[in-house]
Amino acid sequence: MHASLAFLLAFFALSVQAAPAGNACVVDSIAAAKNVASCSTITIKSFTVPGGQTLALEGLKDGTVVNFAGDLTFGYKEWEGPLFRVSGASDSAKVTVNGNGHVLDGQGQLYWDGKGGNGGKTKPHPMVKLNAAGSVSKLVVKNTPAHAISVGAKGALVIDSVTIDDTLGATKGGHNTDCFDVSSVNGLTIQNSICKNQDDCLALKDGKNVKFLNNQCIGGHGISIGSIKAGKHVDNVLIQGNTIADSDQALRIKTYNAAKDASASNIHYNDNHATNIKKYGMMVVQDYTNSGETGKVDQPMPITNVNFEGKPSTIVMNGGQAYKVLCGANSCTGTWDWSLLKISGKSKAGTSST
């Protein structure tokens, strides 16, 4: 009897050790990611995530460190997504994600049909969803079916040295491949990152205390505040030290027509440089709809204090129009100092209607 009891106790001890120990955990499958909330360190090894499933690291406690030790490939299936999600146990729980140069491949070329999220194949998006404070660094996200990274962290988050590479989409039908889609944030910094895509480099739709610093935006639609919908507010934004190349637009602020209880305020531009811009250099428009611009503004929301400061920002055009400002009556107010915005190259003259 005593020998049998000793055997059972030994077996039980081995079983406990085989489970996540509350400190160091390894994720090499979807199943292995289901019980990571108690882990202090999570190592993600290389594997293929089956199509139609989310690799979800959820409820992570404050101080958790996630280390990538291999690349991830996401299997093909038409569904809503997302493909990879990180969330904290609370808004203030800080999580550190170290990409270590590893690649998340969404195999977007299997989905792209030139329609993005507007029809055709159902494309899982966003590819990466970040709902945790802390930091994300040195991660490579490529071939995103549609939107790349969605950020909704309510606590302070720094995204540093992240590369989003949808270069293939330029010739394979990539569309709506926004790099950073941002909503409901407070204290977000995105810096030293690279975006190669076919849509917005940054799309800031709702949030405050946001910095977008020293990033490269190539081939898309430039840096955008918006599109801002009803009930959404953007305040205290610094766009500084970025380069934009080979894009339709350089800098934009766009709001939905008749966006009630919405606002954009205290937008600061400093030392940004754009080349080979094909449609608009600088845009501020309040007539946006899902079908595009209408040329008509109904019930405009306030846009207050939009300034170019510090070092000059330059835009070199290659066609299109230098700038466009379309504001509803008495809606674009406060201080608007654009004396440090320099637009050159081949383009039509700018237009302003307020």
Sine and cosine of phi, psi and omega as CSV:
sin_phi,cos_phi,sin_psi,cos_psi,sin_omega,cos_omega
0.00,0.00,-0.71,0.70,0.00,-1.00
-0.91,0.42,-0.60,0.80,0.03,-1.00
-0.90,0.43,-0.65,0.76,0.02,-1.00
-0.91,0.42,-0.66,0.75,0.02,-1.00
-0.89,0.45,-0.67,0.74,0.03,-1.00
-0.88,0.47,-0.64,0.77,0.02,-1.00
-0.90,0.44,-0.69,0.73,-0.01,-1.00
-0.90,0.43,-0.65,0.76,0.02,-1.00
-0.91,0.42,-0.64,0.77,0.04,-1.00
-0.90,0.43,-0.67,0.75,0.02,-1.00
-0.90,0.44,-0.66,0.75,0.01,-1.00
-0.89,0.45,-0.65,0.76,0.02,-1.00
-0.88,0.47,-0.67,0.75,0.03,-1.00
-0.90,0.43,-0.62,0.79,-0.02,-1.00
-0.91,0.42,-0.65,0.76,0.01,-1.00
-0.90,0.43,-0.65,0.76,-0.02,-1.00
-0.92,0.40,-0.45,0.89,-0.04,-1.00
-0.97,0.26,-0.35,0.94,0.01,-1.00
-1.00,0.09,0.28,-0.96,0.07,-1.00
-0.80,0.60,0.75,-0.66,-0.14,-0.99
-1.00,0.00,0.13,0.99,0.00,-1.00
1.00,0.06,-0.03,1.00,0.04,-1.00
-0.76,-0.66,-0.90,0.43,-0.06,-1.00
-0.94,-0.34,0.84,-0.54,-0.02,-1.00
-0.77,-0.64,0.48,-0.88,0.03,-1.00
-0.88,-0.48,0.75,-0.67,0.07,-1.00
-0.92,-0.40,0.92,-0.40,0.05,-1.00
-0.75,-0.67,0.30,0.95,0.04,-1.00
-0.24,-0.97,0.23,-0.97,0.09,-1.00
-0.87,0.49,-0.69,0.72,-0.04,-1.00
-0.87,0.50,-0.60,0.80,-0.04,-1.00
-0.94,0.35,-0.27,0.96,-0.03,-1.00
-1.00,0.00,-0.04,1.00,-0.14,-0.99
-0.98,0.21,-0.33,0.94,-0.08,-1.00
-0.78,-0.63,0.79,0.62,-0.07,-1.00
-0.98,-0.20,-0.02,1.00,-0.09,-1.00
-0.88,0.48,-0.46,0.89,-0.03,-1.00
-1.00,-0.03,-0.02,1.00,-0.09,-1.00
-0.99,0.14,0.62,-0.78,0.10,-0.99
-1.00,0.00,-0.58,0.82,0.05,-1.00
-0.78,-0.63,0.75,-0.66,0.01,-1.00
-0.84,-0.54,0.84,-0.54,0.06,-1.00
-0.96,-0.28,0.84,-0.54,0.00,-1.00
-0.98,-0.19,0.88,-0.47,0.02,-1.00
-1.00,-0.09,0.18,-0.98,-0.06,-1.00
-0.94,0.33,0.77,-0.64,0.15,-0.99
-0.26,-0.97,0.14,-0.99,0.04,-1.00
-0.98,-0.21,0.83,-0.55,0.06,-1.00
-0.98,0.18,0.83,-0.56,-0.03,-1.00
-0.86,0.51,0.58,-0.81,0.04,-1.00
-0.84,0.55,0.63,-0.78,0.02,-1.00
0.99,0.10,0.13,0.99,-0.01,-1.00
-0.81,-0.59,0.49,-0.87,0.04,-1.00
-0.97,-0.22,0.77,-0.64,0.20,-0.98
-0.99,0.14,0.97,-0.23,-0.15,-0.99
-0.92,-0.39,0.86,-0.50,0.15,-0.99
-0.96,-0.27,0.99,-0.14,-0.21,-0.98
-0.88,-0.48,0.49,-0.87,0.06,-1.00
0.92,0.40,0.51,0.86,-0.06,-1.00
-0.94,0.34,0.68,-0.73,-0.06,-1.00
-0.98,0.18,0.27,-0.96,0.01,-1.00
-0.86,0.51,0.75,-0.66,0.02,-1.00
1.00,-0.05,-0.03,1.00,0.01,-1.00
-0.90,0.44,0.66,-0.75,0.06,-1.00
-0.90,-0.44,0.80,-0.60,0.05,-1.00
-0.94,-0.35,0.86,-0.51,0.00,-1.00
-0.91,-0.42,0.82,-0.58,0.13,-0.99
-0.99,0.11,0.78,-0.62,0.05,-1.00
-0.87,-0.49,0.19,0.98,0.01,-1.00
-0.17,-0.99,0.13,-0.99,-0.02,-1.00
-1.00,0.00,0.44,-0.90,0.07,-1.00
-0.88,-0.47,0.68,-0.73,0.15,-0.99
-0.89,-0.47,0.69,-0.72,-0.03,-1.00
-0.97,-0.26,0.85,-0.53,-0.05,-1.00
-0.91,0.42,0.40,-0.92,-0.08,-1.00
-0.99,0.16,0.75,-0.66,0.23,-0.97
-0.23,-0.97,0.66,-0.75,0.09,-1.00
-0.98,0.22,0.90,-0.44,0.05,-1.00
-0.25,-0.97,0.00,-1.00,-0.16,-0.99
-0.98,0.19,-0.50,0.87,-0.08,-1.00
1.00,0.07,-0.20,-0.98,0.06,1.00
-0.98,0.22,0.06,-1.00,0.00,-1.00
-1.00,-0.08,-0.58,0.81,-0.02,-1.00
-0.62,-0.78,0.77,-0.64,-0.06,-1.00
-0.70,-0.71,0.68,-0.74,0.09,-1.00
-0.82,-0.58,0.80,-0.59,0.04,-1.00
-0.66,-0.75,0.53,-0.85,0.01,-1.00
-1.00,-0.04,0.29,-0.96,0.02,-1.00
-0.93,0.37,-0.40,0.92,0.06,-1.00
-0.51,-0.86,0.17,-0.99,0.01,-1.00
-0.89,0.46,-0.48,0.88,-0.06,-1.00
-1.00,-0.08,-0.12,0.99,-0.01,-1.00
-0.92,0.38,0.86,-0.51,-0.06,-1.00
-1.00,-0.08,0.79,-0.61,-0.01,-1.00
-0.86,-0.51,0.72,-0.70,0.05,-1.00
-0.97,-0.26,0.86,-0.51,0.04,-1.00
-0.93,-0.37,0.91,-0.41,0.04,-1.00
-0.97,-0.23,0.95,-0.32,0.00,-1.00
-0.96,0.28,-0.47,0.88,0.02,-1.00
0.82,0.58,0.50,0.87,0.05,-1.00
0.99,0.17,0.08,1.00,-0.04,-1.00
-0.98,0.18,0.32,-0.95,-0.21,-0.98
-0.93,-0.36,0.70,-0.71,0.23,-0.97
-0.95,-0.31,0.91,-0.41,-0.08,-1.00
-0.95,-0.32,0.92,-0.39,-0.01,-1.00
-1.00,0.06,-0.03,1.00,-0.01,-1.00
0.79,0.61,0.70,0.71,-0.03,-1.00
-0.84,0.54,-0.48,0.88,-0.03,-1.00
-0.88,0.48,-0.33,0.94,0.05,-1.00
-0.99,0.16,-0.28,0.96,-0.04,-1.00
-0.96,-0.28,-0.53,0.85,-0.19,-0.98
-0.86,0.50,0.75,-0.66,0.02,-1.00
-0.61,-0.79,0.26,0.97,0.01,-1.00
0.99,0.17,0.01,1.00,-0.07,-1.00
-0.94,-0.35,-0.21,0.98,0.00,-1.00
0.83,0.56,-0.75,-0.66,0.02,-1.00
-1.00,0.03,0.15,0.99,-0.07,-1.00
-0.99,-0.13,0.16,0.99,0.00,-1.00
0.50,-0.87,-0.17,-0.99,-0.01,-1.00
0.93,0.36,-0.61,-0.80,-0.01,-1.00
-0.91,0.42,0.56,-0.83,0.12,-0.99
-0.98,0.22,0.87,-0.49,-0.12,-0.99
-0.95,-0.32,0.84,-0.55,0.02,-1.00
-0.90,0.44,0.80,-0.59,0.02,-1.00
-0.42,-0.91,0.48,-0.88,-0.08,1.00
-0.94,0.34,0.25,-0.97,0.07,-1.00
-0.95,0.30,-0.66,0.75,0.01,-1.00
-0.81,-0.58,0.77,-0.64,0.02,-1.00
-0.87,-0.50,0.87,-0.50,-0.06,-1.00
-0.93,-0.36,0.92,-0.39,0.04,-1.00
-0.80,-0.60,0.72,0.69,0.02,-1.00
-0.62,-0.78,0.62,-0.79,0.14,-0.99
-0.96,0.29,0.18,-0.98,0.04,-1.00
0.87,-0.49,-0.84,-0.55,-0.03,-1.00
-0.44,-0.90,0.48,-0.88,0.12,-0.99
-0.72,-0.69,0.79,-0.62,-0.06,-1.00
-0.60,-0.80,0.46,-0.89,0.18,-0.98
0.78,0.63,0.71,0.70,0.08,-1.00
-0.94,-0.33,0.62,-0.78,0.05,-1.00
-0.92,-0.39,0.85,-0.52,0.01,-1.00
-0.89,-0.45,0.85,-0.53,-0.10,-1.00
-0.72,-0.69,0.42,-0.91,0.08,-1.00
0.80,0.60,0.85,0.53,-0.02,-1.00
-0.98,0.18,0.73,-0.69,-0.01,-1.00
-0.85,0.53,-0.63,0.78,0.09,-1.00
-0.55,-0.84,-0.84,-0.54,-0.02,-1.00
-0.83,0.55,0.63,-0.77,-0.09,-1.00
-1.00,0.07,-0.95,0.31,-0.09,-1.00
-0.86,-0.52,0.85,-0.53,0.10,-1.00
-0.97,-0.23,0.79,-0.61,-0.04,-1.00
-0.90,-0.43,0.84,-0.55,0.04,-1.00
-0.71,-0.71,0.47,0.88,-0.04,-1.00
-0.96,0.29,0.81,-0.59,0.00,-1.00
-1.00,0.07,-0.27,0.96,0.11,-0.99
-0.99,-0.14,0.14,-0.99,-0.05,-1.00
-0.89,0.46,0.75,-0.66,-0.02,-1.00
-0.67,-0.74,0.70,-0.71,0.10,-1.00
-0.90,-0.44,0.84,-0.54,0.12,-0.99
-0.96,-0.30,0.88,-0.48,-0.16,-0.99
-0.73,-0.68,0.75,-0.66,0.13,-0.99
0.84,0.54,0.73,0.69,0.09,-1.00
-0.98,-0.21,0.68,-0.74,0.03,-1.00
-0.92,-0.40,0.79,-0.62,0.13,-0.99
-0.91,-0.42,0.89,-0.45,-0.14,-0.99
-0.85,-0.53,0.99,-0.12,0.11,-0.99
-0.93,-0.36,0.58,0.81,-0.02,-1.00
-0.81,0.58,-0.65,0.76,-0.01,-1.00
-0.86,0.52,-0.48,0.88,-0.04,-1.00
-0.89,0.45,-0.38,0.93,-0.01,-1.00
-0.89,0.45,-0.50,0.87,-0.02,-1.00
-0.90,-0.44,-0.11,0.99,-0.07,-1.00
-0.92,-0.39,0.19,0.98,0.07,-1.00
1.00,-0.03,0.36,0.93,0.07,-1.00
-0.91,0.42,0.65,-0.76,-0.04,-1.00
-0.41,-0.91,0.54,-0.84,-0.07,-1.00
0.85,0.53,0.56,0.83,0.00,-1.00
-1.00,-0.03,0.78,0.63,0.05,-1.00
-0.80,0.59,0.68,-0.73,0.00,-1.00
-0.98,0.21,-0.85,0.53,-0.02,-1.00
-0.86,-0.51,0.94,-0.35,0.00,-1.00
-0.96,-0.28,0.92,-0.40,-0.26,-0.97
-0.86,-0.51,0.78,-0.63,0.04,-1.00
-0.55,-0.84,0.55,-0.84,0.16,-0.99
0.84,0.54,0.66,0.75,-0.02,-1.00
-0.94,-0.33,0.36,-0.93,0.11,-0.99
-0.55,-0.83,0.96,-0.29,0.02,-1.00
1.00,-0.05,0.69,0.73,0.00,-1.00
-0.99,-0.16,0.72,-0.69,0.16,-0.99
-0.83,-0.56,0.79,-0.61,0.13,-0.99
-0.88,-0.47,0.85,-0.52,-0.12,-0.99
-0.56,-0.83,0.44,-0.90,0.13,-0.99
0.82,0.57,0.55,0.83,-0.08,-1.00
-0.92,-0.40,0.28,-0.96,-0.07,-1.00
-0.83,-0.56,0.74,-0.67,0.03,-1.00
-0.79,-0.61,0.88,-0.48,0.10,-1.00
-0.85,-0.52,0.95,-0.32,-0.17,-0.99
-0.40,-0.92,-0.25,-0.97,-0.03,-1.00
-0.81,-0.59,0.36,0.93,0.03,-1.00
-0.47,-0.88,-0.43,-0.90,-0.07,-1.00
-0.89,0.46,0.64,-0.76,0.16,-0.99
-0.96,0.29,-0.76,0.65,0.15,-0.99
-0.82,-0.58,0.74,-0.67,0.15,-0.99
-0.82,-0.57,0.99,-0.10,-0.04,-1.00
-1.00,-0.09,0.95,-0.30,-0.15,-0.99
-0.97,-0.24,-0.36,0.93,-0.07,-1.00
-0.19,-0.98,0.84,-0.54,0.03,-1.00
0.38,-0.92,0.18,-0.98,0.01,-1.00
-0.63,-0.78,0.39,-0.92,0.01,-1.00
0.85,0.53,0.87,0.50,-0.06,-1.00
-0.91,-0.42,0.71,-0.71,0.08,-1.00
-0.84,-0.54,0.73,-0.68,0.05,-1.00
-0.82,-0.58,0.98,-0.22,-0.28,-0.96
-0.81,-0.59,0.77,-0.63,0.21,-0.98
0.83,0.55,0.67,0.74,0.04,-1.00
-0.97,-0.24,0.33,-0.94,0.07,-1.00
-0.92,-0.40,0.80,-0.60,0.00,-1.00
-0.86,-0.50,0.88,-0.48,-0.15,-0.99
-0.76,-0.65,0.83,-0.56,0.22,-0.98
1.00,0.07,0.06,1.00,-0.11,-0.99
-0.91,-0.41,-0.75,-0.66,-0.07,-1.00
-0.89,-0.45,0.27,0.96,0.10,-1.00
0.99,0.15,-0.30,-0.95,-0.09,-1.00
-0.98,-0.20,0.83,-0.56,-0.15,-0.99
-0.80,-0.59,0.75,-0.67,0.29,-0.96
-1.00,-0.03,0.94,-0.33,-0.07,-1.00
0.86,-0.50,-0.09,-1.00,0.13,0.99
-0.98,0.20,0.73,-0.68,-0.08,-1.00
-1.00,-0.06,0.82,-0.57,-0.02,-1.00
-0.98,-0.20,0.07,-1.00,0.04,-1.00
-0.83,0.56,0.68,-0.73,0.05,-1.00
0.99,0.13,0.05,1.00,-0.05,-1.00
-0.94,-0.34,0.54,-0.84,-0.07,-1.00
-0.67,-0.74,0.70,-0.71,0.06,-1.00
-0.85,-0.53,0.79,-0.61,-0.06,-1.00
-0.53,-0.85,0.65,-0.76,0.09,-1.00
0.88,0.47,0.97,0.23,-0.05,-1.00
-0.85,-0.53,0.73,-0.69,0.08,-1.00
-0.89,-0.45,0.88,-0.47,0.08,-1.00
-0.95,-0.33,0.95,-0.31,-0.19,-0.98
-0.60,-0.80,0.69,-0.72,0.18,-0.98
0.95,0.32,0.33,0.94,-0.05,-1.00
-1.00,-0.05,0.42,-0.91,0.15,-0.99
-0.88,-0.47,0.64,-0.77,0.01,-1.00
-0.79,-0.61,0.79,-0.61,-0.07,-1.00
-0.68,-0.73,0.56,-0.83,0.16,-0.99
0.81,0.58,0.71,0.70,-0.12,-0.99
-0.84,-0.54,0.33,-0.94,0.04,-1.00
-0.93,0.36,-0.71,0.70,0.04,-1.00
-0.80,-0.60,0.27,-0.96,0.08,-1.00
-0.98,-0.22,-0.90,0.43,-0.08,-1.00
-0.77,-0.64,0.71,-0.71,-0.04,-1.00
-0.62,-0.78,0.55,-0.83,0.30,-0.96
-0.81,-0.58,0.88,-0.48,-0.06,-1.00
-0.70,-0.71,0.70,-0.71,-0.01,-1.00
-0.80,-0.60,0.47,-0.88,0.06,-1.00
-0.94,0.34,0.59,-0.81,0.09,-1.00
-0.89,0.46,0.70,-0.72,0.01,-1.00
0.87,0.49,0.65,0.76,0.05,-1.00
-0.99,0.13,0.99,-0.17,-0.04,-1.00
-0.98,0.18,0.49,-0.87,0.01,-1.00
0.75,0.66,0.79,0.61,-0.01,-1.00
-0.64,-0.76,0.34,-0.94,-0.01,-1.00
-0.26,-0.97,0.36,-0.93,0.18,-0.98
-0.70,-0.71,0.76,-0.65,-0.08,-1.00
-0.50,-0.86,0.51,-0.86,0.11,-0.99
0.85,0.53,0.89,0.46,0.01,-1.00
-0.98,-0.21,0.86,-0.51,-0.10,-0.99
-0.89,-0.46,0.80,-0.60,0.07,-1.00
-0.91,-0.41,0.70,-0.71,-0.03,-1.00
-0.51,-0.86,0.87,-0.50,0.21,-0.98
0.88,0.48,0.68,0.73,0.11,-0.99
-0.98,-0.19,0.53,-0.85,-0.09,-1.00
-0.66,-0.75,0.80,-0.60,-0.06,-1.00
-0.82,-0.58,0.62,-0.78,0.03,-1.00
-0.71,-0.70,0.47,-0.88,0.03,-1.00
0.82,0.58,0.82,0.57,0.03,-1.00
-1.00,-0.09,0.77,-0.64,-0.27,-0.96
-0.97,-0.23,-0.36,0.93,-0.07,-1.00
-0.86,-0.51,-0.88,0.47,-0.01,-1.00
-0.69,-0.72,0.66,-0.75,0.08,-1.00
-0.98,0.20,-0.87,0.49,0.03,-1.00
-0.79,-0.61,0.76,-0.65,0.00,-1.00
-0.78,-0.63,0.68,-0.73,0.25,-0.97
-0.72,-0.69,0.94,-0.33,-0.08,-1.00
-0.70,-0.71,0.56,-0.83,-0.03,-1.00
-0.87,-0.50,0.37,0.93,-0.08,-1.00
-0.88,-0.47,0.43,0.90,-0.12,-0.99
-0.98,0.22,0.64,-0.77,0.14,-0.99
-0.68,-0.73,0.12,-0.99,0.03,-1.00
-0.89,0.46,-0.36,0.93,0.01,-1.00
-0.99,-0.11,0.06,1.00,-0.01,-1.00
0.91,-0.41,-0.26,-0.97,-0.03,-1.00
-0.99,0.10,0.57,-0.82,-0.06,-1.00
-0.96,-0.29,-0.34,0.94,-0.08,-1.00
0.99,0.13,0.02,1.00,-0.03,-1.00
-0.77,-0.63,0.70,-0.71,-0.02,-1.00
-0.91,-0.42,0.85,-0.52,0.08,-1.00
-0.90,-0.43,0.73,-0.69,0.04,-1.00
0.73,0.68,0.90,0.44,-0.09,-1.00
-0.93,0.36,0.53,-0.85,0.11,-0.99
-1.00,0.03,0.42,-0.91,-0.01,-1.00
-0.96,0.28,0.69,-0.72,0.18,-0.98
-0.86,-0.52,0.88,-0.48,-0.20,-0.98
-0.80,-0.60,0.74,-0.67,0.13,-0.99
0.89,0.46,0.99,0.12,0.05,-1.00
-0.87,-0.49,0.93,-0.38,-0.18,-0.98
-0.69,-0.73,0.56,-0.83,0.17,-0.99
-0.98,-0.20,0.85,-0.53,-0.20,-0.98
-0.75,-0.66,0.12,-0.99,0.11,-0.99
0.91,0.41,-0.90,-0.43,0.04,-1.00
-1.00,-0.02,0.47,-0.88,-0.01,-1.00
-0.87,0.50,0.54,-0.84,0.19,-0.98
-0.97,-0.26,0.67,-0.74,-0.07,-1.00
-0.84,-0.55,0.59,-0.81,0.06,-1.00
-0.73,-0.69,0.83,-0.56,0.06,-1.00
-0.95,-0.31,0.89,-0.45,-0.08,-1.00
-1.00,0.01,0.46,-0.89,0.14,-0.99
-0.69,-0.72,0.91,0.41,-0.09,-1.00
0.96,-0.28,-0.03,-1.00,0.06,-1.00
0.96,0.27,-0.52,-0.85,-0.13,-0.99
-0.77,-0.63,0.68,-0.73,-0.11,-0.99
-0.87,0.50,-0.75,0.67,0.03,-1.00
-0.43,-0.90,0.31,-0.95,0.06,-1.00
-0.55,-0.83,0.81,-0.58,0.08,-1.00
-0.82,-0.57,0.87,-0.50,0.04,-1.00
-0.74,-0.67,0.98,-0.20,-0.02,-1.00
-0.87,-0.49,0.56,-0.83,0.14,-0.99
-0.94,0.33,0.20,-0.98,-0.06,-1.00
-0.84,0.54,0.80,-0.61,0.10,-0.99
0.85,0.53,0.47,0.88,-0.05,-1.00
-0.96,-0.26,-0.42,0.91,0.04,-1.00
-0.98,-0.20,0.98,-0.21,-0.21,-0.98
-0.75,-0.66,-0.03,-1.00,-0.01,-1.00
0.99,0.13,-0.47,-0.88,-0.03,-1.00
-1.00,-0.07,0.83,-0.56,0.08,-1.00
-0.80,-0.59,1.00,-0.09,0.00,-1.00
-0.94,-0.35,0.95,-0.30,-0.03,-1.00
-0.94,-0.34,0.33,0.94,-0.07,-1.00
-0.91,0.41,-0.36,0.93,0.02,-1.00
-0.99,-0.13,0.24,0.97,0.15,-0.99
-0.99,-0.15,0.86,-0.51,-0.04,-1.00
-0.89,-0.45,0.89,-0.45,-0.01,-1.00
-0.90,-0.43,0.78,-0.63,-0.02,-1.00
-0.67,-0.74,-0.08,-1.00,0.02,-1.00
1.00,-0.07,-0.25,-0.97,-0.06,-1.00
-1.00,-0.05,0.90,-0.44,0.03,-1.00
-0.20,-0.98,0.25,-0.97,0.16,-0.99
-0.97,0.23,0.32,-0.95,0.03,-1.00
-0.91,0.40,0.39,-0.92,0.02,-1.00
-0.97,0.24,0.30,-0.95,0.05,-1.00
-0.78,-0.63,0.54,-0.84,0.00,-1.00
-0.65,-0.76,0.77,-0.64,0.03,-1.00
-0.64,-0.77,0.91,-0.42,-0.01,-1.00
-0.73,-0.69,0.00,0.00,0.00,0.00
